[in-house]
Each structure stands twice: as structure tokens, then as C-alpha cells.
């Protein structure tokens, strides 16, 4: 498993894509994203959908409400 901290919404998509590619290269089965910015209830599904759009992602889910999400990498 890999862990990645995301500090702002502005760089969210790029950070996710870079981290997923790195996890795939290192053959990691999953990656945890710790969000260090506030997430409104209405934004939860949009952020999750952004992660699921990556073709290397098998599935993704929220953990601990809006603080952390886990993505599982295709192998």
C-alpha cells in the first residue's frame, strides 16, 4: 500500500494521476489518499469519480467520511 497526501483541490487530479502511475509501476495493490483540505458533502462523489476515471483504478472508496479515500490498482 502507498500513502499520498493531497494539500489542495487545485492539484487534486494531477496528484492522483501521478500517485496512481507510481503505485502501478511499483506494483502496489492500493493507495490511500489523505485529503488535507476541507471537502463539502456535495463534493464527495465528484472527487471519487475523478479517481475512478483513471484507467489504472479498479475501484475506489471513501474511508473516515471525507478525510481519506482508498483506490485499488489494476494488476
PEMO-V597364 format. One record per pair of residues at least 6 apart in sequence whose C-alpha atoms are under 7 Angstrom apart, sorted by the first residue. I is the first residue (numbers start at 0). J is the second residue. Records with the same first field share a line. If there is no record, write none. Layout:
BEGIN
I: J + J
END
This chain:
BEGIN
0: 27 + 28 + 29 + 30
1: 22 + 27 + 29 + 30 + 31
2: 30 + 31 + 32
3: 31 + 32 + 33
4: 32 + 33 + 34 + 35
5: 11 + 32 + 33 + 34 + 35
6: 34 + 35 + 36
7: 35 + 36
12: 49
15: 50
23: 72
28: 71 + 72
29: 69 + 70 + 71 + 72
30: 69 + 70 + 71
31: 67 + 68 + 69 + 70
32: 67 + 68 + 69
33: 66 + 67 + 68
34: 66 + 67
38: 65
43: 65
47: 59
51: 58 + 59
55: 72 + 73
56: 70 + 71 + 72 + 73
57: 71 + 72 + 73
58: 70 + 71
59: 69 + 70 + 71
60: 68 + 69 + 70
61: 67 + 68 + 69
62: 68 + 69
END
